[in-house]
């Protein structure tokens, strides 16, 4: 099933894969294999479970529009979007900042503004 967004050229989602246009041409990545996405000015770096990273010509905002409709992706900071299916732990520190530890060992900061929402979303996924 495709997810078209009218009047704008967006990456397409089809059969659990997202087609990206990046430094290696067009690639179809399984969404479940995406660990997190990180903003790099007007580009996005996509990190995957196989240890690879892909530079995409789309902004993080475009990926947020597409992937947060899938409950497992959350914006944790102004420059990061995380696939919560790969989150091992979510913690809030005394200063109210948060930290997500991924199943790869990578730690991702969560802003003070977003930590409660991230914890709630993580709890929802744990119950499902």
C-alpha positions in Angstrom: 0.0 0.0 0.0 1.4 3.4 -1.0 1.2 6.5 1.1 1.0 9.4 -1.3 1.1 13.0 -0.1 -0.3 15.3 -2.8 1.5 18.2 -4.5 4.9 17.5 -2.9 7.6 15.0 -4.0 8.0 12.7 -0.9 9.6 9.3 -0.4 7.1 6.6 -0.9 6.2 3.9 1.6 5.2 0.6 0.0 5.0 -2.9 1.5 6.8 -1.9 4.7 9.7 -0.3 2.8 10.5 3.4 2.3 12.1 4.5 -0.9 14.7 7.1 -0.4 16.7 9.2 -2.8 20.2 9.7 -1.5 23.9 9.6 -2.2 23.6 6.1 -3.5 20.7 6.7 -5.8 17.2 5.3 -5.1 17.1 2.7 -2.3 14.2 0.8 -0.7 14.8 0.3 3.0 12.7 -1.9 5.2 11.1 0.5 7.8 11.6 -2.0 10.6 15.4 -1.9 9.9 15.6 1.8 10.6 17.1 2.6 14.1 16.9 6.3 13.9 17.1 9.3 11.6 19.2 12.4 12.3 19.0 15.9 10.7 22.0 17.2 8.9 21.0 20.7 7.7 18.7 20.0 4.7 19.6 16.3 4.6 18.8 13.3 6.8 21.1 10.5 7.8 19.3 7.2 8.2 20.9 4.7 10.6 19.9 1.0 10.1 20.2 -2.2 12.1 23.0 -3.6 9.8 25.3 -0.7 10.9 24.9 1.2 7.7 24.0 4.8 7.3 22.4 6.5 4.3 22.4 10.2 3.4 19.0 11.2 2.1 18.1 14.4 0.2 14.9 14.7 2.2 14.6 16.7 5.4 13.8 15.2 8.8 10.5 17.0 8.7 9.4 15.0 5.7 10.4 11.7 7.3 8.6 12.8 10.5 5.4 13.4 8.4 5.6 9.9 6.9 6.9 7.8 9.8 5.2 9.2 12.9 1.9 8.0 11.4 3.4 4.7 12.3 3.2 4.6 16.1 6.7 3.3 16.6 8.5 6.5 15.4 8.9 9.5 17.7 10.6 12.8 17.5 12.9 12.9 20.5 14.7 16.1 19.8 14.7 18.8 17.1 17.2 16.8 15.1 16.3 13.1 15.8 13.5 10.7 15.0 13.7 7.2 16.7 12.1 3.9 15.9 10.9 2.9 19.4 10.8 -0.8 18.4 14.6 -0.7 18.9 14.5 1.0 22.3 15.8 -1.1 25.1 15.3 1.5 27.9 13.9 5.0 28.2 15.0 7.0 31.3 14.3 10.5 32.6 17.2 12.0 34.6 16.9 14.5 37.5 17.3 17.5 35.1 14.2 16.1 33.3 16.2 15.3 30.2 15.8 11.8 28.8 17.9 9.1 27.3 16.9 6.2 25.0 19.2 3.2 24.9 18.8 1.3 21.7 19.2 -2.5 21.4 22.5 -1.7 19.6 23.9 0.1 22.7 23.6 3.5 21.1 22.2 6.2 23.4 20.0 9.0 22.1 19.1 12.1 24.0 15.5 13.1 24.5 14.7 16.8 25.1 13.0 18.0 28.3 9.9 19.0 26.2 9.5 15.6 24.7 10.5 13.1 27.4 7.0 12.6 28.9 5.6 11.9 25.4 8.4 9.5 24.6 7.9 7.6 27.8 4.1 7.4 27.2 4.7 6.1 23.6 7.2 3.6 24.9 4.7 2.3 27.5 2.0 2.0 24.8 4.3 -0.1 22.6 5.2 -2.3 25.6 1.5 -3.0 26.2 0.7 -3.8 22.6 
